[in-house]
Amino acid sequence: MIDNISFIHEEWMWPVIAGAVILWGLFIWKELRVTGIKYVIIKAIVALIAVVSLALMLLQPVTAVPRTKGVGIILSEAYKQQQLDSLQVPYKDIEIIKYDGDGFNPSQLEAISTAYILGNGIASHDIWQLEPIATTYLTGERLSGITKLAYNKSATVGDSLSIHGVYTSPMKGNRLVLEDAGGNALDSVTVSGGDAFDFELQATTSVSGRYVYKLIEKDSLSTIISEDPLPLIIKEKERLRVLIINGFPTFETKYLKNYLADEGHEVLVRSQLTKERYKFESFNRKQGTIYGFTSANLSAFDVVIMDASSYNGLSSGSRRTLNNQVSQEGLGVFIQPDLAVVNDGKQFGFRFKRNNKKETSLSSWPKVKVATILYSFDAGALVQPIISEEGNVWAAYAQRGAGRWGSTTLTDTYQLILDGNEATYNYLWSSILSAVSQKELPTVLWEFQEELGVKDAPFRFKLRTEIPAPKVLDNEQVTIPLRQDVLLDDQWEGTIYPSHSGWNELRLAQDSTAVASYYIPLDTDWKSLRASTQIDHNKRTFNVAQKAAETHTVLEPVERLWLFVIFILAMGYLWVAPRLEGV
């Protein structure tokens, strides 16, 4: 019990004790002079009680009392009043905390062990504060606006830009308009009614640079209702020199060579007809032939596309030459997908995992199905994803010295063209060949978080570089702390707090050309999209199993009125006692 007692004014402890001892001593000395020893002992005990009561009133004792942590309600934007009212019925003294997006005061959370989150939820960068608390998340009012959006933020001149999204609770008759950075309308679609409206807008990129396109919603009178940014980086198209080697003609190669030719790439195709006979086709280049591989004839190409059987059928000299051109000269090799690639993946630097998916779709084209070979890549230290969706890597490359080996588990992609999905087909092969054929290994590979950034809030990024102890600088030339990956010594991650909206940059101090751009929208941009992302994150994070009620201790002061009553009673006795003795 004594261990649970402390004092508010502990710094007064020794002066008060000294004063109390002196006061009690003076009282005993006075009583010994005027009364006999018989009455002094009783009066001394009563006087001690009075002095101790007075001292305790000055020190103000407090006791540590265990309390069971209670239940709290966290109110975020767009919460339902009905949910709040129903929760307040069983919990009379429930703690109500209002969340405005700027985190929590720790004192608000100390007294609760269970919480109900109402509304659009908690921002991802504030969720860590609720980790010790068992939480239940209750969604708020139904959102209205664009809640899903997918498009490629990086493109090449001439690429088809495709923007897909979902408009929840749409206003029938409104129009969604895609505008370029100059305010020119590129595409539009009229919104129909219903619970949700799936839309697609398309355009063709024309000039390289860093741009901010806009997605504008207008009503039937062309009045602007909302206007949100679409940051886009457009790169110059690289003219590739491509060699295609096939053991036999295939539909995949037929459509691929036509695509490459239409894009302006130089293409030489060798298809084997019989054991000793080959068919050669040339596009955007002089007629040519190639049989065995030599350093001289391979140096005329940026990328070689071949099937696994053709690679395995190479002579030892041709295979050795091909491997040397990859590792030493930066040649890119793409192995066309089939089960032979899966079985012999190790020789190309790949590992695969079976997922039994016969088809998949890309986020930018959610309704377009692409066939697969029932496998996806198992990304490792030397394997870099090219195309990935929902944790499955469908195309990747393995770095081998200066060059790359690439492949995909997507198959029969020519069917996309037959079904009228040329934009999807172009995106797939543009992304794959651009990644595999890159002759010069960049100093650093940057990767930014998918979630929309917020000004002055955490924004995560990763980088891969061979430079030891890389130093990353922000717009103000401030060094960003980095954390090295435990397993991959060339991979680092960091967190920045962007100080302004719009385009921002990160750069590598060791290489002035290693610059990465990222875009931070205004707080008023994409409100429904932000809320939808936040709601999904809260659904995944919260609603964990409830923990037993936790207890904590609080300091409660001892009621000084009782000490005062004891002091008055003791002093009353000391005042009355001499008169009783004289009776």
Secondary structure by P-SEA (a helix, b strand, c coil): cccccccccccaaaaaaaaaaaaaaaaaaaaaacccccaaaaaaaaaaaaaaaaaaaaacccccccccbbbbbbbcccccaaaaaaaaaaccbbbbbbbccccccccccccccbbbbcccccccccccccccccbbbbbccccccccbbbbcccccccbbbbbbbbbccccccbbbbbbcccccccbbbbbbbcccccbbbbbbbccccbbbbbbbbbcccccccbbbbbbbbbbcccccbbbbbbccccaaaaaaaaaaaaabbbbbbbbbccccbbbbbbccccccccccccaaaaaaccbbbbcaaaaaaccaaaaaaaaaaaaccbbbbbbbbcaaaaaaccccbbbbbbcccccccccccccbbbbcccccccccccccccccccccccccccccccccccccccccccccccccaaaaaaaaaaaaaaaaaccccccbbbbbbcccccccccccbbbbccccbbbbbccccbbbbbbbbccccccccccccccccccccccccccccbbbbbbbcccccaaaaaaaaaaaaaaaccccccccbbbbbbbbcccaaaaaaaaaaaaaaaaaaaaaaac
